[in-house]
Amino acid sequence: MKVDRHARTMLPIPDRPAPGLTTYDAKNPDTTFPPIEPLLPPEGAPNVLIVLIDDTGFGAASVFGGPCHTPNAEKLAAGGLKYNRFHTTALCAPTRAAMLSGRNHHSVGMGSVTETATSAPGNSSLRPNTKAPLAMTLKLNGYSTAQFGKCHEVPVWQSSPMGPFDAWPSGGGGFETFYGFLGGENNQWDPALFEGTTPVEPPATPEEGYHLTEDLADHAVNWIRTQKALMPAKPFFVYFAPGATHAPHHVPKEWADKYKGQFADGWDVQRERTFARQKELGVIPADAELTPRHAEIPAWDDMPEALKPALEREMEVYAGFLEHTDHHVGRVIDAIDDLGLLEDTLIYYIVGDNGASAEGTLNGAFNEMANFNGMGAIETPEFLASKIDELGSPTSYNHYAVGWAWAMDTPFQWTKQVASHWGGTRNGTIVHWPNGIEEKGGLRSQFTHCIDVAPTILEAAGLPEPSMVNGVQQSPIEGTSMLYTFNESASPERHDLQYFEMFGNRGVYFKGWSAVTKHRTPWVMVGGTMRAFDDDVWELYDGSTDYSQAHDLSAEQPDRLHELQRLWLIEAVKHNVLPLDDRLLERATPEMAGRPTLIRGNSQLLFAGMGRLTENSVVSIKNKSFSVTAEIDVPEAGCEGVIIAQGGRFGGWSLYVTGGKATFVYNLLGIQQFTTTPDLAIPTGTHQVRMEFGYDGGGLGKGGDVSLYYDGDAVGKGRVDATQAMIFSADETTDVGYESGTAVSADYTPKSSRFTGKINWVQIDLGDDDHDHLIDPQERLRVIMARQ
């Protein structure tokens, strides 16, 4: 075996030329230099593929007894190992940050999602440079690295086209290639995509058969083939993280139709069926118990009969979505197999970055943004029933009901966000590596956690944990390698202490026992009251005899409970969990939360061609009066197209020109549209077009009056009856001179949205109207200078 002479604990590996004779003339026979050799990991280092599915509970996929067919996961498990006590953090961004660093989520600043970051170290969304990501370590040791899919780890104030790109996958994340999206979710039919740090448009439309998961798989397959064609001696690290099966649940109709009628008996019966199947497969112990439904989750029999067909379809769509996702994961695995590399590729197939999502309301949602804006009541049972045929299609932004999320977490209590109970944190996981795992189709039940993935890969590759990366001394990895479990099924677990916390829901695992307390209910996003942390009720479970946390022993063993509560507190202090933070409005407001904002003041100046600007990159016009003024040049032939648009089909606003007339439309959740169009067309030449919105006031989400002006002269008036109070979209953006993604108005499409005149500038102003319907050039200069 070739001896590895690299000093790999310091990365990049220092160049250390060997001393020797230096000759004057290269023709001298004594002139000799060793050949240049590309950097490679130690001999025997495997290729690595991590597949991380989004928002999928333990009881969803068929490989772990669920109703959603996952034949590729089953095939992989048959040739590898299933882990039935693998854990995540209960939320997407924290799980990803933890898994990719080998450290706990608060240790890398990701105590919650980036959008609710605070200035507290454990919740800042800033990964310390003392905790280098796995991809960086592998790249600096000679791996080719690539990520395809979701990245929700970029701080919101760093997500604009100006970066900085330290936290982007291909910036400081260690991935040489990135193709995917930023943020928590994305429209599967019309995604906002990046290639590296450059915005790109999808290669096709939904009408042409486009779907994001298929596109991601195409790119992953092509990259793997290219990498092996050009660098066959170099192993790869591929992180495949589709947006599926996070809402919106978008899938071609034929995949959803496979499940027609299969969920007519509802979620209570589905849990019983899944539980029986789990025992039949042996993925849960024979003595495991099915936990009961909590009172906060409605029984299927108590749901309105008129709503049940829509509820059934929600689950059919989700099941088709997961099967569709597994199909395209299979394409990536097949591509590796076709290259003859499957035997020496270490594959993690993690079925969920947290438990199933209960963020879709008790009834589910046609457009989940309604609930995010506190307007869930607008989607009545009658409305949902009218939209059954559209669920999963490009005209929907749908999510299933809380009851289905609970059923997809069988046999556990609770769901995503609830870090206290296994329903939020236990995710079925498959590990496949024929050259490193002797048993085929085995089950492993040692306690494991997402922070264990990184040290496992390093050990499998024969790589040391680095002590120095890019000149910064590294703190120790906090996870425990799982490699010992690969060929020692009965080996005692080595990861025997782990804390959990999310939104105040918290727990601790120690040597088989778990102490937990639920603080907050996931689907109560607006309103509701929060208990004091000290008033939360703790529960105690013995994992050695109670796999599913079905029997609370806190009353019988108070001393053990208190010991574990103290242990949770010690771990919380150690890993920056404190202070606990269950604030909602405060964390949504950057100034109150203490995180930076790109936008300061009450005015923002934008220019033609600026686009793909997230809501955090644009001054917020919500719940207040505002104006939009644009200086445009209109050619002799007139002009058409978007001047500025924010949001998309499922909520937003647009100032555009149609029929030569400046038009303003406010799209309320894709359900109602309020349009104001003047009688006059914009004359030829240079003009200021201005829209003013006078907010009614008196609370959040109120309406207002719309006024349109050409060069300060009133040309049109209109009315908006209600507005979105919190968010327009999780994935749509603001664009100047065109609109990417989906269109706010049906008057144009993204392809036809390009403005055919010239836009010199666009300015958004907030606050009181000074009744001067023009912007002075000196005022524009002041805005520019104030923003430097």
C-alpha positions in Angstrom: 0.0 0.0 0.0 1.2 3.5 -0.9 2.3 5.5 2.1 0.4 8.8 2.6 3.0 11.4 3.4 0.7 14.4 3.6 0.3 16.3 6.8 -3.5 16.4 6.6 -4.3 17.9 9.9 -3.5 21.3 8.6 -5.5 22.4 5.6 -4.7 23.4 2.9 -1.9 20.8 3.1 1.3 22.8 3.4 3.7 22.7 0.4 6.9 21.2 1.7 9.5 20.8 -1.1 12.2 18.3 -0.3 15.7 19.7 -0.2 18.2 18.6 -2.8 20.7 19.5 -5.5 19.9 22.7 -7.4 21.5 22.7 -10.9 22.3 25.7 -13.1 21.4 24.1 -16.4 18.3 22.0 -16.9 20.3 19.8 -19.3 22.6 18.8 -16.5 22.2 15.0 -16.0 21.9 15.6 -12.3 18.8 17.8 -12.8 15.8 16.0 -11.3 12.5 16.9 -9.9 9.7 14.6 -8.8 6.7 14.6 -11.1 3.7 16.8 -10.2 1.0 14.6 -8.7 -2.6 15.8 -8.2 -3.7 15.9 -4.6 -5.7 12.8 -3.7 -7.1 11.4 -0.4 -5.4 8.4 1.1 -5.6 5.2 -0.9 -9.0 3.4 -0.4 -11.0 6.6 0.2 -14.5 5.9 -1.2 -16.7 8.1 -3.2 -19.4 9.6 -1.1 -23.1 10.4 -1.8 -25.4 12.0 0.8 -29.1 12.1 -0.1 -31.1 14.3 2.2 -34.9 14.3 1.6 -36.8 17.3 3.0 -39.7 17.2 5.5 -40.3 13.4 5.5 -41.3 11.7 8.7 -40.2 8.2 9.9 -43.6 6.7 8.9 -43.8 8.0 5.4 -41.5 6.0 3.1 -42.3 2.3 2.4 -38.7 1.3 3.3 -39.7 2.2 6.9 -43.3 0.9 6.7 -45.0 4.0 5.3 -47.6 4.2 2.5 -45.4 6.1 0.0 -43.6 3.8 -2.3 -39.8 4.2 -2.3 -38.5 1.3 -4.3 -35.0 2.8 -4.7 -34.7 3.3 -1.0 -35.8 -0.3 -0.5 -33.3 -1.6 -3.0 -30.5 0.4 -1.3 -31.5 -0.9 2.1 -31.5 -4.5 0.9 -27.8 -4.1 0.0 -26.9 -2.1 3.1 -28.1 -1.1 6.5 -31.2 0.6 7.9 -30.9 2.8 11.0 -34.0 3.1 13.1 -32.6 5.4 15.8 -31.0 8.1 13.6 -31.9 11.7 14.7 -32.1 15.2 13.2 -32.7 18.6 14.9 -36.4 18.9 14.1 -35.9 21.6 11.5 -34.3 21.9 8.1 -31.5 24.6 8.2 -30.3 23.4 11.6 -30.1 19.8 10.5 -28.2 20.7 7.4 -25.7 23.0 9.2 -25.1 20.3 11.8 -24.7 17.5 9.4 -22.4 19.4 7.1 -20.1 20.5 10.0 -20.3 17.5 12.4 -21.2 20.0 15.2 -24.5 20.7 17.0 -26.8 23.2 15.4 -26.4 25.9 18.1 -22.6 25.3 18.0 -22.6 26.5 14.4 -25.1 29.4 15.0 -28.1 27.7 13.5 -30.5 27.3 16.4 -33.4 28.0 14.1 -33.9 29.0 10.4 -31.9 31.9 9.0 -34.9 34.1 8.7 -35.3 34.3 12.5 -31.6 34.7 13.3 -30.7 36.9 16.3 -27.4 38.3 17.6 -27.1 35.5 20.2 -24.2 33.2 19.1 -26.3 30.0 19.0 -29.0 31.7 16.8 -26.9 34.0 14.6 -27.0 31.8 11.5 -23.2 32.5 11.2 -21.0 29.4 11.2 -17.8 30.2 13.1 -14.7 29.8 11.0 -13.4 27.5 13.8 -15.9 24.9 12.5 -15.1 24.2 8.9 -17.7 22.3 6.8 -17.1 18.7 5.8 -17.1 19.6 2.1 -14.2 22.0 2.6 -12.2 19.4 4.5 -12.8 16.8 1.7 -12.0 19.3 -1.0 -8.7 20.3 0.6 -7.8 16.6 0.9 -8.3 16.0 -2.8 -12.0 15.2 -3.2 -14.1 16.6 -6.1 -17.2 18.2 -4.4 -20.6 19.1 -5.6 -24.0 20.0 -4.2 -27.3 19.8 -5.9 -30.5 21.2 -4.4 -31.5 23.1 -1.3 -29.2 25.4 0.7 -30.9 27.0 3.6 -27.8 28.0 5.5 -27.0 31.4 4.0 -27.7 34.3 6.4 -30.5 36.3 5.0 -28.5 39.5 4.8 -25.9 37.6 2.7 -28.3 36.1 0.2 -28.4 39.0 -2.4 -26.5 38.9 -5.7 -23.8 40.9 -3.9 -23.1 38.2 -1.3 -20.8 38.0 0.6 -20.6 34.4 -0.5 -18.8 32.9 2.5 -21.8 30.8 3.5 -22.8 29.9 -0.1 -22.1 26.3 -1.1 -19.6 27.2 -3.8 -18.3 30.2 -1.9 -17.0 29.2 1.5 -19.0 26.0 1.8 -16.4 23.8 0.2 -18.4 22.7 -2.9 -16.7 23.3 -6.2 -20.0 23.0 -8.0 -23.5 24.1 -6.8 -26.7 24.0 -8.7 -29.8 24.6 -6.7 -31.6 27.2 -4.6 -31.3 29.2 -1.4 -33.9 29.3 1.3 -36.4 26.9 3.0 -38.5 26.0 0.0 -39.0 26.5 -3.7 -41.6 26.2 -6.4 -40.9 22.8 -8.0 -42.4 24.0 -11.3 -40.8 27.5 -11.5 -37.8 27.6 -9.1 -35.4 30.4 -8.5 -32.1 28.7 -9.3 -28.4 29.5 -8.9 -25.4 28.0 -10.6 -22.6 28.7 -8.3 -23.5 32.3 -7.2 -25.1 33.2 -10.5 -28.9 33.3 -10.9 -30.1 31.1 -13.8 -33.5 30.3 -15.2 -34.9 26.7 -15.4 -34.1 25.1 -18.8 -37.8 24.4 -19.5 -41.3 25.4 -18.5 -43.9 23.3 -16.6 -45.8 23.0 -19.9 -42.7 21.5 -21.4 -42.5 18.9 -18.6 -40.1 20.7 -16.3 -39.8 19.6 -12.6 -37.1 20.7 -10.2 -36.3 17.3 -8.8 -35.7 15.9 -12.3 -33.6 18.9 -13.2 -31.4 18.4 -10.0 -31.0 14.7 -10.8 -30.0 15.5 -14.4 -27.3 17.9 -13.2 -26.0 15.4 -10.6 -25.9 12.6 -13.1 -24.0 14.7 -15.6 -21.6 16.0 -13.1 -20.8 12.5 -11.7 -20.2 11.2 -15.3 -18.0 14.2 -16.2 -16.0 13.9 -13.0 -15.2 10.3 -13.6 -14.5 10.8 -17.3 -12.0 13.5 -16.5 -10.7 12.6 -13.0 -11.2 8.9 -12.6 -8.6 8.6 -9.9 -10.2 11.2 -7.7 -13.1 10.3 -5.5 -16.2 12.5 -5.4 -18.4 13.9 -2.6 -21.9 14.6 -3.9 -24.6 16.2 -1.6 -28.0 15.7 -3.3 -30.6 17.7 -1.4 -33.8 18.1 -3.4 -36.5 20.6 -2.2 -38.8 17.6 -2.1 -40.8 16.7 -0.1 -41.1 20.1 1.5 -44.1 22.2 0.6 -45.3 23.2 -1.9 -46.1 19.6 -2.8 -45.7 19.7 -6.5 -45.7 16.6 -8.6 -47.0 15.5 -12.1 -50.6 14.4 -11.8 -49.9 10.8 -12.9 -47.8 10.2 -9.8 -50.4 11.5 -7.4 -53.1 9.5 -9.2 -51.3 6.3 -8.4 -52.7 6.7 -4.8 -56.3 7.5 -5.6 -58.6 6.1 -2.9 -55.8 4.8 -0.7 -56.2 7.4 2.0 -60.0 7.5 2.2 -60.0 6.0 5.7 -58.1 9.0 7.1 -55.0 9.6 9.2 -56.0 7.6 12.3 -56.5 4.4 10.3 -53.3 5.2 8.3 -51.2 5.3 11.5 -52.5 1.9 12.5 -51.7 0.4 9.0 -48.2 1.9 9.0 -47.6 0.7 12.5 -48.5 -2.9 11.6 -46.3 -2.7 8.5 -43.4 -1.4 10.5 -43.6 -4.3 12.8 -44.0 -6.7 9.9 -40.8 -5.3 8.4 -39.0 -5.3 11.7 -38.0 -1.6 11.5 -39.4 -1.1 14.9 -39.2 -3.5 17.9 -41.9 -6.1 18.4 -42.9 -4.5 21.7 -43.1 -1.0 20.4 -46.4 0.8 21.1 -48.4 3.2 18.9 -48.6 6.6 20.6 -52.0 8.1 20.9 -53.3 11.2 19.1 -53.0 14.4 21.1 -56.1 16.6 21.6 -54.6 19.4 19.5 -54.7 17.1 16.5 -58.3 16.5 15.2 -59.6 13.0 14.7 -60.4 12.1 11.1 -63.9 11.3 12.0 -64.4 14.9 13.4 -63.4 16.5 10.1 -66.2 17.9 7.9 -67.5 15.4 5.4 -67.4 18.1 2.7 -63.7 18.6 3.3 -62.6 15.0 3.3 -62.2 14.6 -0.5 -59.8 17.5 -0.5 -57.9 16.1 2.5 -57.6 12.8 0.7 -56.2 14.4 -2.3 -53.6 16.3 -0.2 -52.2 13.0 0.9 -52.4 11.4 -2.5 -50.3 14.3 -3.9 -47.8 14.1 -1.1 -47.4 10.3 -1.6 -46.9 10.8 -5.3 -44.4 13.5 -4.5 -42.3 11.3 -2.3 -42.4 8.4 -4.8 -41.4 10.8 -7.6 -38.5 12.0 -5.5 -37.3 8.5 -4.8 -37.5 7.7 -8.5 -35.0 10.5 -9.3 -32.8 9.7 -6.4 -32.7 6.2 -8.0 -31.4 7.8 -11.2 -28.4 9.3 -9.4 -27.7 5.9 -7.8 -28.1 4.1 -11.1 -25.6 6.5 -12.7 -23.0 5.6 -10.1 -23.8 1.9 -10.6 -23.5 2.2 -14.4 -20.0 3.6 -13.9 -19.1 0.5 -11.9 -18.6 2.6 -8.8 -21.5 1.5 -6.5 -19.3 -1.0 -4.6 -17.0 1.7 -3.5 -19.4 4.5 -2.9 -20.5 5.3 0.7 -24.1 6.4 0.4 -26.2 8.0 3.1 -29.9 8.1 2.2 -31.5 10.1 5.0 -35.3 10.1 4.7 -36.0 13.5 6.1 -34.2 16.4 7.6 -36.8 16.5 10.3 -40.2 15.0 11.0 -43.2 15.5 8.7 -44.3 19.1 8.4 -47.4 20.2 10.4 -47.1 23.7 9.0 -50.1 23.3 6.6 -52.9 24.1 9.0 -55.5 21.7 10.4 -57.2 21.6 6.9 -54.2 21.8 4.7 -53.6 24.6 2.3 -54.0 25.4 -1.4 -51.5 28.3 -0.9 -49.5 27.9 2.3 -48.6 31.6 2.2 -52.1 32.3 3.5 -51.3 30.7 6.9 -47.9 32.3 7.0 -49.7 35.7 6.7 -52.3 34.8 9.4 -55.0 34.5 6.7 -55.6 30.8 6.7 -59.3 31.3 7.2 -59.5 32.7 3.7 -59.2 29.1 2.5 -62.6 27.7 3.5 -63.5 24.1 3.1 -65.6 25.1 0.1 -62.6 26.8 -1.4 -60.3 23.8 -0.8 -63.0 21.5 -2.3 -63.1 23.7 -5.4 -59.3 23.3 -5.9 -59.0 19.5 -5.6 -58.0 19.0 -9.2 -55.3 21.7 -9.0 -53.5 20.4 -5.9 -49.9 19.6 -6.9 -50.1 21.5 -10.2 -48.3 24.7 -11.2 -51.4 26.8 -10.1 -51.1 25.6 -6.5 -48.7 26.2 -3.6 -50.1 23.4 -1.5 -49.5 21.7 1.8 -51.3 18.8 3.6 -53.2 18.9 6.8 -51.7 18.5 10.3 -53.3 15.1 10.7 -51.4 13.7 7.7 -48.1 15.0 9.1 -48.8 13.2 12.4 -49.6 10.0 10.5 -46.3 10.3 8.5 -44.5 10.3 11.9 -45.8 6.9 13.0 -45.3 5.6 15.6 -44.1 8.7 17.4 -45.6 11.7 19.0 -45.7 15.1 17.3 -44.0 16.4 14.1 -41.4 18.7 12.6 -40.3 21.6 14.9 -41.1 19.6 18.0 -37.5 18.7 19.0 -38.7 17.3 22.3 -40.3 14.1 20.8 -39.1 11.6 18.3 -41.8 12.6 15.8 -39.8 15.7 15.2 -36.3 14.2 15.2 -36.2 10.5 14.4 -35.7 9.9 10.7 -35.2 6.6 9.0 -31.7 6.4 7.4 -30.0 4.0 5.0 -26.3 3.5 4.7 -24.9 1.5 1.7 -21.2 0.8 1.1 -20.5 -2.8 -0.2 -16.8 -2.4 0.2 -17.1 -1.3 3.8 -20.3 -3.1 5.0 -20.4 -6.9 5.1 -24.1 -7.4 6.0 -26.8 -6.9 3.4 -30.2 -5.8 4.6 -29.2 -5.4 8.2 -30.8 -3.2 10.9 -28.9 -1.0 13.3 -30.4 0.4 16.5 -27.6 2.3 18.1 -28.5 5.9 18.9 -27.1 8.1 16.1 -27.5 11.8 15.1 -26.9 13.9 12.0 -23.7 15.3 13.5 -22.3 11.8 13.2 -22.3 11.8 9.4 -19.2 14.0 9.0 -16.9 12.0 11.3 -18.1 8.8 9.8 -17.1 10.0 6.3 -13.7 11.2 7.5 -13.0 7.9 9.2 -14.1 5.9 6.1 -11.8 8.0 3.9 -8.9 7.6 6.3 -8.8 11.3 6.9 -8.0 13.0 10.3 -10.1 15.6 11.7 -8.3 18.8 10.8 -6.8 20.9 13.6 -6.2 23.9 11.3 -8.3 25.0 8.2 -7.4 28.1 6.2 -5.2 29.4 9.0 -7.9 29.0 11.7 -7.6 26.6 14.5 -10.6 24.3 14.6 -12.8 23.3 17.5 -13.4 19.5 17.8 -16.1 17.8 15.9 -18.9 17.0 18.2 -20.4 14.0 16.4 -19.4 10.4 16.8 -18.3 8.2 13.9 -20.9 5.5 13.0 -18.3 3.3 11.3 -18.1 1.0 14.3 -21.8 0.0 13.7 -21.2 -1.0 10.1 -19.9 -4.5 10.9 -20.7 -4.8 14.6 -24.5 -4.9 14.9 -24.5 -5.6 18.6 -21.7 -3.1 19.5 -22.8 -0.7 22.4 -23.7 2.7 21.2 -21.0 5.3 21.4 -23.2 8.4 21.0 -25.0 8.2 24.3 -25.6 11.9 25.1 -27.5 14.4 22.9 -29.5 17.5 23.6 -32.4 18.8 21.5 -33.9 22.3 21.2 -36.1 24.1 18.7 -38.4 27.1 19.5 -38.3 26.1 23.2 -39.2 22.5 22.5 -36.4 20.7 24.2 -35.1 17.3 25.3 -32.0 15.3 26.2 -31.0 11.7 25.6 -28.6 9.9 27.9 -27.8 6.2 27.9 -31.2 5.1 26.8 -33.3 7.6 28.7 -34.9 10.8 27.4 -36.4 13.7 29.2 -38.4 16.0 27.0 -40.8 19.0 27.1 -42.9 20.5 24.4 -43.2 24.2 24.5 -44.8 25.3 21.3 -47.3 23.9 18.7 -45.9 24.1 15.1 -49.1 25.1 13.4 -49.9 28.0 15.7 -48.0 30.6 13.8 -50.0 33.7 14.6 -51.6 34.5 17.9 -51.8 32.0 20.8 -50.1 32.3 24.2 -46.8 30.9 25.2 -46.1 29.4 28.6 -43.1 30.5 30.6 -40.2 28.1 30.1 -40.2 27.1 33.8 -43.9 26.2 33.5 -43.3 23.6 30.7 -44.2 20.1 31.7 -41.3 17.6 31.4 -41.8 13.9 30.5 -39.5 10.9 31.1 -39.1 7.9 28.8 -37.0 4.7 29.1 -35.8 4.0 25.6 -34.6 0.5 26.4 -38.2 -0.7 26.8 -40.2 2.1 25.2 -39.1 2.7 21.6 -41.8 5.2 20.7 -42.0 7.3 23.9 -45.4 5.9 24.8 -45.1 5.7 28.6 -44.2 8.8 30.6 -42.3 7.8 33.8 -41.8 11.3 35.2 -44.2 10.7 38.1 -42.6 7.3 39.0 -38.9 8.5 38.7 -38.8 12.2 39.6 -35.1 12.0 40.7 -34.0 10.6 37.3 -36.1 13.3 35.5 -34.4 16.0 37.6 -31.0 14.6 36.8 -31.7 14.7 33.1 -33.1 18.2 33.3 -29.9 19.3 34.8 -27.9 17.5 32.2 -30.0 19.3 29.5 -29.1 22.6 31.0 -25.4 21.7 31.1 -25.4 20.7 27.5 -27.4 23.8 26.6 -24.7 26.0 28.2 -22.0 24.1 26.5 -23.4 24.4 23.0 -24.8 28.0 23.0 -28.4 27.0 23.3 -29.1 29.7 25.9 -30.8 32.0 26.1 -34.0 30.2 25.1 -35.9 32.3 22.6 -39.6 31.7 21.7 -40.3 35.2 20.5 -42.1 35.5 17.2 -42.6 39.1 16.1 -39.3 40.2 17.6 -37.3 37.5 15.8 -39.1 38.4 12.5 -38.0 42.0 12.9 -34.2 42.4 12.1 -33.8 45.5 14.3 -35.3 43.8 17.3 -33.5 40.5 16.7 -30.2 42.2 16.2 -29.3 40.8 12.8 -28.0 43.0 10.0 -30.2 44.2 7.2 -29.2 45.2 3.7 -31.9 47.8 3.6 -31.9 50.8 5.9 -34.1 53.8 6.0 -37.4 54.5 4.1 -36.2 54.6 0.6 -34.5 52.3 -1.9 -33.2 53.0 -5.4 -33.1 50.2 -8.0 -31.9 50.0 -11.6 -32.9 48.0 -14.7 -31.7 44.5 -14.8 -31.5 44.1 -11.0 -33.3 40.9 -10.2 -33.6 37.8 -8.1 -33.7 40.0 -5.0 -35.1 38.3 -2.0 -37.6 40.0 0.3 -34.7 40.6 2.7 -33.0 42.5 0.0 -35.8 45.0 -0.6 -37.3 47.6 1.6 -40.6 46.2 3.1 -43.8 47.8 1.9 -46.0 45.7 4.1 -48.5 47.3 6.5 -47.7 50.9 5.5 -48.2 53.5 2.8 -45.6 53.5 0.1 -44.9 54.8 -3.4 -43.0 53.4 -6.4 -41.6 55.9 -8.9 -39.8 55.0 -12.1 -38.2 57.2 -14.7 -38.6 55.5 -18.1 -37.9 56.3 -21.7 -40.8 55.4 -24.0 -39.9 54.9 -27.7 -42.1 56.0 -30.6 -43.6 52.6 -30.9 -44.7 52.7 -27.2 -43.6 50.2 -24.6 -44.8 47.1 -22.8 -43.6 44.9 -19.9 -42.7 45.0 -16.2 -41.2 48.0 -14.6 -40.8 46.3 -11.2 -42.5 43.2 -9.7 -42.2 41.6 -6.3 -43.5 38.1 -5.5 -45.4 36.0 -8.0 -48.5 34.0 -8.8 -49.2 33.2 -5.2 -48.8 36.7 -3.8 -47.1 40.0 -4.7 -47.4 43.2 -6.6 -46.3 44.6 -10.0 -46.1 47.9 -11.7 -46.0 47.2 -15.4 -47.1 48.6 -18.8 -49.9 46.9 -20.8 -51.5 48.4 -23.8 -49.2 51.4 -23.3 -50.7 52.2 -19.9 -49.0 52.0 -16.6 -50.8 49.4 -14.5 -50.5 48.4 -10.8 -51.7 45.0 -9.6 -51.8 43.7 -6.1 -52.1 39.9 -6.0 -53.5 38.7 -2.6 -52.3 35.1 -2.1 -53.2 34.1 -5.7 -56.9 34.3 -4.6 -57.8 37.9 -5.3 -56.2 40.5 -7.6 -56.8 44.2 -7.4 -55.8 46.1 -10.6 -55.6 49.8 -11.2 -55.2 51.0 -14.9 -55.5 54.6 -16.1 -57.3 55.6 -19.3 -54.2 57.3 -20.7 -51.2 55.7 -22.3 -47.7 56.9 -21.3 -46.5 59.5 -23.9 -43.4 59.1 -26.0 -40.2 60.3 -24.3 -38.8 60.4 -20.8 -41.4 60.4 -18.0 -41.8 59.6 -14.4 -44.5 56.9 -13.7 -45.5 56.8 -10.1 -47.8 54.6 -8.0 -48.9 55.6 -4.5 -50.5 53.3 -2.0 -52.3 54.9 0.9 -52.5 52.3 3.7 -55.8 52.3 5.6 -54.0 51.6 8.9 -55.7 50.1 12.0 -53.8 46.8 12.0 -51.9 44.3 9.9 -52.9 43.2 6.4 -55.4 46.1 5.8 -56.2 47.6 2.4 -55.6 50.9 0.9 -56.1 53.3 -2.0 -54.0 53.3 -5.2 -53.2 56.4 -7.2 -51.3 56.5 -10.5 -49.4 59.5 -11.8 -47.5 60.5 -15.0 -45.0 63.3 -14.4 -46.9 64.3 -11.3 -50.3 64.4 -12.9 -53.0 62.1 -11.6 -54.1 59.6 -14.2 -55.8 56.8 -12.3 -57.2 55.6 -9.0 -58.0 52.1 -7.6 -58.5 50.1 -4.4 -56.8 47.2 -2.7 -59.2 45.6 -0.2 -56.6 43.6 1.8 -52.8 43.0 1.8 -50.3 40.3 2.9 -49.0 41.3 6.3 -45.9 39.1 6.7 -44.5 37.6 3.6 -45.2 37.5 -0.2 -43.3 34.3 -0.9 -40.6 32.0 0.3 -39.0 31.7 -3.1 -40.2 34.5 -5.4 -38.1 37.6 -5.8 -38.1 41.3 -6.8 -37.1 42.1 -10.4 -36.6 45.4 -12.3 -37.4 45.4 -16.0 -38.7 41.8 -16.1 -40.1 39.1 -13.8 -38.5 35.8 -13.0 -40.2 32.8 -11.5 -44.0 33.0 -11.8 -45.9 36.1 -12.8 -47.8 38.3 -10.4 -50.3 39.2 -13.1 -51.9 37.1 -15.8 -51.4 40.1 -18.2 -47.9 38.8 -19.0 -45.7 35.7 -18.6 -42.1 35.7 -17.4 -41.0 35.3 -21.0 -43.1 38.2 -22.2 -42.4 40.4 -19.2 -39.2 42.2 -20.5 -39.7 45.9 -20.6 -39.5 47.1 -24.2 -38.6 50.8 -23.3 -35.7 51.9 -21.1 -35.8 52.1 -17.3 -33.4 54.7 -15.9 -34.2 54.0 -12.3 -37.0 52.9 -9.9 -37.4 54.2 -6.4 -39.5 52.8 -3.5 -40.4 55.2 -0.7 -42.2 54.4 2.5 -44.2 56.6 4.9 -46.3 59.6 4.6 -47.0 61.1 1.1 -45.6 64.6 0.9 -48.0 65.3 -2.0 -45.1 66.1 -4.3 -45.6 63.5 -7.0 -42.1 63.9 -8.5 -38.7 62.9 -7.2 -36.1 65.6 -7.3 -32.7 64.6 -8.8 -30.9 65.8 -5.7 -33.2 63.6 -3.6 -32.1 60.6 -5.8 -28.5 61.4 -5.2 -29.1 61.6 -1.4 -30.7 58.2 -1.4 -27.7 56.7 -3.3 -25.1 58.3 -1.0 -27.0 57.4 2.2 -26.8 53.7 1.2 -23.1 53.5 0.7 
